[in-house]
Amino acid sequence: MENNKFKQFCGSIDYNTYNKIQSILGFSSVGMALTNDLILSQYPVLNSSVDALAYLSIAAYLGLAWSHGKDYTRDIKQIRSLYQEFITNYNKLNKIFDLNDPIQIHTMFNYLLYKGYLSIDKNFEFSNKEARDINGLYGTNVITGKAVCRHISAMLTDILNNYGIESSQLGVYSMDYSVNINILEQPKYTKEELVNWVQTHITDEQTYSIVMKFIEELVDKRGQSIELSTEMIEDKNILKRKVGNHAITFSVKDGKSYYLDPTQTRIYRVSANDKNVLYDDEYDRVPIKLLPSIVLNGSKDYLRMREKLSQQYPSVTREEEKQMIEQTITDCKNNMDIFEQFYNENSDLYSDISSKVLRIKKRKTIVK
């Protein structure tokens, strides 16, 4: 009964108000404690009363912090309902194309992501500037048009789970890189190919923005031909190397494991020498990291995912993987009218979700 009353209270206020109440209680408890120690210590009666209020305030603050009451606030419930509607609508596409394997689903998702079909105004940007990291709703940032790896992998994970494929987000460490820009004498790549390369190779927001500006300056304004390449290096930030700096999607279906990186259009496999290390043709060492995996999933879901990881299910063969990717991309290119119809039918939903998400006050985060 008390829990229902608490949820009813949360449902009567919005997310921002909940945060304000929590902050006021936190600051009040600290303020009363300091007042007690510095001013009221010589007045025993007042001292005891203020002590009691301080303890009540800190208890209420911790209760709000640990109760997940934010999940039940009025606007969060609305956003969750709308986002679930989007996920359900999206999976109709998977059924139309008869996609059943996580690699197929990952490939089409990535294709639509970078062409803007999953974002308001068909405009997607790899950016953390407008991020609203709402518990269980990280994927909504893709719809606002600005998202990074933890949001992109969250949406793919939500799509797969809704489609009946058990999936979780997985924290990893991806090596840093330096980008080389070479001027060519003869044309070799179209601007679209260069932009696609940036989208699928660069996960650092600042580097992404800089290279995109170089493409605009050199290709669009000066008419030059360029070639892009990366050189892998260790990240200078020790914390990122130890804790992790990237988020991907881990799925299990029909006794096979899938390590999907929708941000970089990559598919990894487990190293034969170390079950906690992933690799692909370009990255030979992508360690799985504990802390971000727990943060992204919650302790309960993490334990379930960890149990699946420990099973060490095999991956599909490289030939099967290649065939599924190529066929899915071909099907996408040949059916753009279906994607246009999907976008038009869901554009109002995008607007509704985006406006509600962006009303949530942005909070700082240390996770990329």
Disulfide bonds with the S-S distance in Angstrom:
none
